């Protein structure tokens, strides 16, 4: 397997009596989008600042592409693209001129700079507005250009801090599609968000942080398993629901099956995707036919609430 792009090991940071980050460790693989979730004050911003080398940890290390990131040193910084929540753009310049400025900071000039700028404008969907002043952009367009400034130099690790806050649905979807494409292209992404559906859509793994500690880390399915939640399958049948429920309750992997009306059965199962053929086969043995089927998987919202005791937007 490839070595991780990002390795965070035993990070600690305190501000007086406040322990903002405590023994925080995780890694991000090449091409992986990793979600970093936590309520306000959980330590996410402090963690990101240490990953980018903007803040020195009290102890612990951060390495990107095998290079240790240290405050006061530029070594390894070119491997990181950081997109802060607050816009970092020049409103009186055009979108292209903004990217040209940030490109020069990374040593991009001439034909190489033009090629990278053109490619970046295409990724963020702003090619047709490249010559317009940023002051004339909508909020969503500014967000997209902000992301473009962070990925212009082709970093191995892109850090996105709440990139879709306060924008319209069309721009939000464009950003999510762009992030998904970056991951598919091999770029590693650390993604913080208040929107659980974004984490479920984009992130292969999620780390849940609260009070500076990493409380849980894994895929959605792994996190759900940690808190013992199960999938609910609602099945509409042609036969009697009571008979269908009795047949389903006897199947392996079915934790409970109860009638929910004359023609509907609700089942709690472990791993619905692998259980569906067995459920349908079990119903067929009773002579009942399936007329409708719905699967409700536990969401990250419910897992987060269980682990932290608070909603993410609190």
Beta strands, then each sheet from edge to edge (+ up, - down):
strand 1: 6-15
strand 2: 18-28
strand 3: 33-37
strand 4: 59-64
strand 5: 67-68
strand 6: 80-83
strand 7: 157-161
strand 8: 188-192
strand 9: 205-210
strand 10: 213-218
strand 11: 231-237
strand 12: 254-259
strand 13: 264-269
strand 14: 290-296
sheet 1: 2+ 1- 4+ 5-
sheet 2: 6+ 7+ 8+ 3+ 9+ 10-
sheet 3: 12+ 13- 11+ 14-
end
